[in-house]
Amino acid sequence: MSIIRVTKEFNFEMAHALLGYDGPCKDIHGHSYKLSVTASGVPVRDKNSPVLGMVIDFSILKNIIKTCIIEHFDHALVLNKEVEQGKLEGLNSISGRLLLVEFQPTCENLLIEFVKRIQNNLPENINLHHLKLRETATSYAEWFSKDNI
């Protein structure tokens, strides 16, 4: 029995601001994010299965990420829900995709949120192995299942 890892990459655009931060990221700004999702499992051995030899059909993984992550975060303005209500006035008219979250929307915390969303939607026999979220060409955060046992 061989365990194989498969990876699918996704791109999305998102704006955010970091509440209480003491640098320029306290202001609304955007990034072109690149998300790499690595799942692991045993390739299907049933010769009658249409997915013979696959750990997971890439289209299934694509659909999971699209519905759990991309549809919510792509072209959204993501802010910590603790931001002053007065500062939110008018943002909905500028950004129809205002997403208030219960965490500071850092690259690291976004990964934690993405892990929860993805793990809840993977088929039983598939494990989430690794996520990598690239915020800029030179900056990224990673999550590994083995570090979180």
C-alpha positions as CSV (number, residue, x, y, z in Angstrom):
1,M,0.0,0.0,0.0
2,S,1.6,3.3,-1.2
3,I,0.4,6.6,0.1
4,I,0.6,9.3,-2.5
5,R,0.4,13.1,-2.2
6,V,-1.4,15.1,-4.9
7,T,-1.4,18.9,-5.1
8,K,-3.7,21.4,-6.8
9,E,-2.9,25.1,-7.0
10,F,-5.4,28.0,-6.9
11,N,-5.2,31.8,-7.4
12,F,-7.4,34.4,-6.0
13,E,-7.4,38.1,-5.2
14,M,-8.3,39.5,-1.8
15,A,-8.0,42.7,0.1
16,H,-7.7,43.0,3.9
17,A,-6.5,45.2,6.7
18,L,-5.0,44.2,10.0
19,L,-6.8,45.6,13.0
20,G,-4.4,47.3,15.5
21,Y,-1.3,46.6,13.4
22,D,1.4,49.3,13.8
23,G,2.6,49.2,10.1
24,P,1.2,49.9,6.7
25,C,-0.9,46.7,6.7
26,K,-3.3,48.4,9.1
27,D,-4.7,50.1,5.9
28,I,-6.9,48.3,3.3
29,H,-4.6,46.7,0.7
30,G,-4.8,43.7,-1.6
31,H,-2.8,40.6,-2.6
32,S,-2.8,38.1,-5.4
33,Y,-2.8,34.9,-3.3
34,K,-1.7,31.5,-4.5
35,L,-3.0,28.5,-2.5
36,S,-1.4,25.1,-2.9
37,V,-3.5,22.2,-1.4
38,T,-1.9,18.9,-0.9
39,A,-4.0,15.8,-0.1
40,S,-2.8,12.3,0.5
41,G,-4.2,8.8,0.3
42,V,-3.9,5.4,-1.4
43,P,-4.7,5.3,-5.1
44,V,-7.9,3.4,-6.0
45,R,-7.2,-0.2,-6.9
46,D,-10.7,-1.3,-7.9
47,K,-10.4,-2.1,-11.6
48,N,-14.1,-1.3,-12.1
49,S,-13.8,2.2,-10.6
50,P,-13.7,5.2,-13.0
51,V,-11.0,6.7,-10.8
52,L,-8.7,3.7,-10.9
53,G,-5.2,4.7,-10.0
54,M,-6.2,8.1,-8.5
55,V,-5.9,9.3,-4.9
56,I,-8.6,11.9,-5.6
57,D,-9.8,13.2,-9.0
58,F,-8.3,16.7,-9.4
59,S,-11.7,18.0,-10.4
60,I,-13.2,16.9,-7.0
61,L,-10.4,18.6,-5.2
62,K,-10.9,21.7,-7.4
63,N,-14.6,21.8,-6.6
64,I,-14.0,21.5,-2.9
65,I,-11.6,24.4,-2.8
66,K,-13.8,26.5,-5.2
67,T,-16.9,26.1,-3.0
68,C,-15.2,26.3,0.4
69,I,-12.6,28.9,-0.2
70,I,-12.6,30.7,-3.6
71,E,-16.3,31.5,-3.8
72,H,-16.0,33.2,-0.3
73,F,-12.6,34.9,-0.4
74,D,-11.9,35.8,-4.1
75,H,-12.3,39.6,-4.6
76,A,-13.5,40.0,-1.1
77,L,-12.5,42.6,1.5
78,V,-11.7,40.6,4.6
79,L,-11.7,42.4,8.0
80,N,-11.7,41.4,11.6
81,K,-15.2,41.8,12.9
82,E,-14.0,43.8,15.8
83,V,-13.3,46.8,13.6
84,E,-15.2,49.9,14.7
85,Q,-18.7,50.0,13.2
86,G,-18.3,53.6,12.1
87,K,-15.4,52.6,9.9
88,L,-17.6,50.0,8.2
89,E,-20.1,52.6,7.0
90,G,-20.0,52.9,3.3
91,L,-17.7,49.9,2.7
92,N,-20.6,47.7,1.6
93,S,-21.3,50.2,-1.2
94,I,-17.7,50.1,-2.3
95,S,-17.1,46.4,-1.8
96,G,-20.1,44.2,-2.3
97,R,-18.0,41.4,-0.9
98,L,-17.2,42.6,2.6
99,L,-16.4,39.5,4.8
100,L,-16.1,40.1,8.5
101,V,-14.2,37.3,10.3
102,E,-13.6,36.4,13.9
103,F,-9.8,36.5,13.5
104,Q,-7.1,38.8,12.3
105,P,-6.9,38.1,8.6
106,T,-3.2,37.4,8.4
107,C,-1.8,34.8,6.0
108,E,-1.3,32.5,9.0
109,N,-4.9,32.8,10.3
110,L,-6.3,32.4,6.8
111,L,-4.6,29.1,6.5
112,I,-6.1,27.9,9.8
113,E,-9.6,28.9,8.5
114,F,-8.9,27.2,5.2
115,V,-7.8,24.0,6.9
116,K,-11.1,23.8,8.8
117,R,-13.2,24.4,5.7
118,I,-11.3,21.9,3.6
119,Q,-11.1,19.1,6.1
120,N,-14.8,19.2,6.7
121,N,-15.4,18.5,3.0
122,L,-12.8,16.0,1.9
123,P,-13.8,12.4,1.2
124,E,-13.3,10.0,4.2
125,N,-10.3,8.2,2.7
126,I,-8.4,11.4,1.8
127,N,-6.2,13.3,4.3
128,L,-5.2,17.0,4.1
129,H,-1.5,16.9,4.2
130,H,-0.3,20.4,3.5
131,L,-1.4,23.9,2.6
132,K,0.8,26.7,1.4
133,L,-0.6,30.2,1.0
134,R,1.6,32.7,-0.9
135,E,0.7,36.3,-0.1
136,T,3.4,37.9,-2.3
137,A,6.1,36.6,-4.6
138,T,8.5,36.3,-1.6
139,S,6.2,35.7,1.3
140,Y,4.1,32.7,2.3
141,A,2.8,30.6,5.2
142,E,2.5,26.9,5.4
143,W,0.4,24.4,7.4
144,F,1.4,20.7,7.7
145,S,-0.9,18.0,9.2
146,K,2.0,16.3,11.0
147,D,2.7,19.5,13.0
148,N,-0.9,19.6,14.2
149,I,-1.5,16.1,15.6
